[in-house]
Amino acid sequence: MNGLNLMEKILVIEGARIAFTIWDVGGDHSSYEIIPIACKDAVAILFMFDLNCRSSLNSVKYWYIQARKWNKSAIPILIGTKFDDFVQLPLDIQWTIVSQARTYAKAMKATLFFSSATHNINVNKIFKFIMAKLFNLPWTVQRNLTIGEPIIDF
């Protein structure tokens, strides 16, 4: 299906092998018709944006509204990607983006993670967070609101 990429992420937690099936829906409007299929039975919905492109954060509002039409119970997670590039931006720009992302996450009742797939920053923590929420497991990760570090806010 055009605009859809299926992936699998496997975690091993205390000897248990947990497989996540990820439906990655493209961020353009041509992917709109895939939203009902991708969201219908999801246990978590990851709303991802490029930390280096504020317009991608602004588009999260639209995708959130569309996804919630099809699934009101999935765990919402807001993820800022490409953190490794983001930390190279001037501090005032970082502060503006962090503030806006935290405001969006609060409005969405979502946990906020800043991540980098290239450097494996917070990637596994996101999936462990989903597991903790789904199975009511202890979550020991601390909030991190320090500018210049990968944000985790819940």
MARKE-96320 format. One record per residue (C-alpha): y, z, x; residue in one letter. Coordinates in steps of 0.25 Angstrom, whole numbers, plus 5000, padded with zeros to 4 digits. Last residue first. Layout:
N
+------+------+------+------+
:    v :    w :    u : type :
+------+------+------+------+
:    Y :    Z :    X :    a :
...
+------+------+------+------+
//
This chain:
154
+------+------+------+------+
:    v :    w :    u : type :
+------+------+------+------+
: 5051 : 5124 : 5020 :    f :
: 5057 : 5119 : 5033 :    d :
: 5051 : 5113 : 5045 :    i :
: 5061 : 5107 : 5055 :    i :
: 5057 : 5100 : 5068 :    p :
: 5067 : 5106 : 5078 :    e :
: 5081 : 5101 : 5081 :    g :
: 5087 : 5109 : 5070 :    i :
: 5079 : 5122 : 5068 :    t :
: 5074 : 5123 : 5054 :    l :
: 5060 : 5127 : 5057 :    n :
: 5052 : 5134 : 5046 :    r :
: 5039 : 5141 : 5052 :    q :
: 5025 : 5135 : 5051 :    v :
: 5015 : 5146 : 5046 :    t :
: 5011 : 5140 : 5033 :    w :
: 4999 : 5148 : 5027 :    p :
: 4990 : 5140 : 5018 :    l :
: 4992 : 5137 : 5003 :    n :
: 4983 : 5125 : 5003 :    f :
: 4993 : 5114 : 5000 :    l :
: 5005 : 5121 : 5006 :    k :
: 4998 : 5124 : 5019 :    a :
: 4992 : 5110 : 5020 :    m :
: 5005 : 5104 : 5018 :    i :
: 5011 : 5112 : 5029 :    f :
: 5000 : 5109 : 5038 :    k :
: 5003 : 5094 : 5036 :    f :
: 5018 : 5096 : 5039 :    i :
: 5014 : 5105 : 5051 :    k :
: 5005 : 5093 : 5056 :    n :
: 5017 : 5084 : 5057 :    v :
: 5027 : 5095 : 5062 :    n :
: 5031 : 5087 : 5075 :    i :
: 5020 : 5077 : 5079 :    n :
: 5029 : 5070 : 5089 :    h :
: 5028 : 5057 : 5083 :    t :
: 5026 : 5062 : 5069 :    a :
: 5039 : 5070 : 5070 :    s :
: 5042 : 5080 : 5060 :    s :
: 5053 : 5088 : 5052 :    f :
: 5047 : 5096 : 5041 :    f :
: 5053 : 5100 : 5028 :    l :
: 5045 : 5107 : 5017 :    t :
: 5049 : 5102 : 5003 :    a :
: 5055 : 5108 : 4991 :    k :
: 5062 : 5094 : 4989 :    m :
: 5076 : 5100 : 4988 :    a :
: 5073 : 5109 : 5000 :    k :
: 5067 : 5098 : 5008 :    a :
: 5079 : 5089 : 5005 :    y :
: 5089 : 5100 : 5010 :    t :
: 5080 : 5103 : 5022 :    r :
: 5081 : 5088 : 5025 :    a :
: 5096 : 5087 : 5023 :    q :
: 5098 : 5099 : 5033 :    s :
: 5089 : 5094 : 5043 :    v :
: 5096 : 5080 : 5043 :    i :
: 5110 : 5086 : 5044 :    t :
: 5105 : 5095 : 5056 :    w :
: 5098 : 5084 : 5063 :    q :
: 5111 : 5076 : 5062 :    i :
: 5119 : 5087 : 5067 :    d :
: 5109 : 5089 : 5079 :    l :
: 5110 : 5075 : 5084 :    p :
: 5097 : 5067 : 5082 :    l :
: 5087 : 5068 : 5093 :    q :
: 5079 : 5079 : 5085 :    v :
: 5077 : 5068 : 5074 :    f :
: 5069 : 5059 : 5083 :    d :
: 5058 : 5069 : 5085 :    d :
: 5059 : 5073 : 5071 :    f :
: 5054 : 5059 : 5067 :    k :
: 5051 : 5064 : 5052 :    t :
: 5058 : 5073 : 5042 :    g :
: 5047 : 5078 : 5033 :    i :
: 5050 : 5083 : 5019 :    l :
: 5037 : 5089 : 5012 :    i :
: 5035 : 5090 : 4997 :    p :
: 5022 : 5097 : 4993 :    i :
: 5016 : 5089 : 4982 :    a :
: 5018 : 5094 : 4968 :    s :
: 5028 : 5085 : 4961 :    k :
: 5020 : 5072 : 4964 :    n :
: 5024 : 5059 : 4958 :    w :
: 5039 : 5061 : 4954 :    k :
: 5040 : 5070 : 4966 :    r :
: 5037 : 5058 : 4975 :    a :
: 5049 : 5050 : 4970 :    q :
: 5059 : 5061 : 4971 :    i :
: 5054 : 5064 : 4985 :    y :
: 5055 : 5050 : 4989 :    w :
: 5070 : 5049 : 4984 :    y :
: 5074 : 5062 : 4991 :    k :
: 5067 : 5058 : 5004 :    v :
: 5076 : 5046 : 5005 :    s :
: 5088 : 5054 : 5010 :    n :
: 5079 : 5059 : 5022 :    l :
: 5076 : 5044 : 5025 :    s :
: 5091 : 5042 : 5025 :    s :
: 5093 : 5053 : 5035 :    r :
: 5085 : 5045 : 5046 :    c :
: 5082 : 5052 : 5058 :    n :
: 5074 : 5063 : 5051 :    l :
: 5065 : 5052 : 5045 :    d :
: 5060 : 5056 : 5032 :    f :
: 5047 : 5061 : 5026 :    m :
: 5044 : 5066 : 5012 :    f :
: 5030 : 5072 : 5013 :    l :
: 5023 : 5074 : 5000 :    i :
: 5012 : 5084 : 4999 :    a :
: 5000 : 5085 : 4990 :    v :
: 5000 : 5071 : 4986 :    a :
: 4993 : 5066 : 4973 :    d :
: 5004 : 5057 : 4967 :    k :
: 5013 : 5056 : 4979 :    c :
: 5007 : 5043 : 4986 :    a :
: 5004 : 5035 : 4974 :    i :
: 5017 : 5039 : 4966 :    p :
: 5025 : 5036 : 4979 :    i :
: 5019 : 5022 : 4982 :    i :
: 5028 : 5014 : 4972 :    e :
: 5040 : 5019 : 4981 :    y :
: 5036 : 5013 : 4994 :    s :
: 5045 : 5001 : 4992 :    s :
: 5057 : 5012 : 4992 :    h :
: 5055 : 5015 : 5007 :    d :
: 5049 : 5027 : 5013 :    g :
: 5035 : 5023 : 5014 :    g :
: 5024 : 5031 : 5008 :    v :
: 5015 : 5039 : 5018 :    d :
: 5003 : 5043 : 5010 :    w :
: 4996 : 5054 : 5019 :    i :
: 4982 : 5059 : 5017 :    t :
: 4981 : 5072 : 5023 :    f :
: 4967 : 5077 : 5029 :    a :
: 4964 : 5091 : 5031 :    i :
: 4953 : 5095 : 5041 :    r :
: 4949 : 5109 : 5040 :    a :
: 4946 : 5116 : 5053 :    g :
: 4958 : 5126 : 5052 :    e :
: 4967 : 5115 : 5049 :    i :
: 4964 : 5101 : 5053 :    v :
: 4974 : 5091 : 5049 :    l :
: 4972 : 5076 : 5046 :    i :
: 4983 : 5067 : 5042 :    k :
: 4980 : 5054 : 5035 :    e :
: 4988 : 5042 : 5032 :    m :
: 4991 : 5032 : 5021 :    l :
: 5004 : 5023 : 5022 :    n :
: 5011 : 5018 : 5010 :    l :
: 5022 : 5008 : 5009 :    g :
: 5014 : 4996 : 5006 :    n :
: 5000 : 5000 : 5000 :    m :
+------+------+------+------+
//
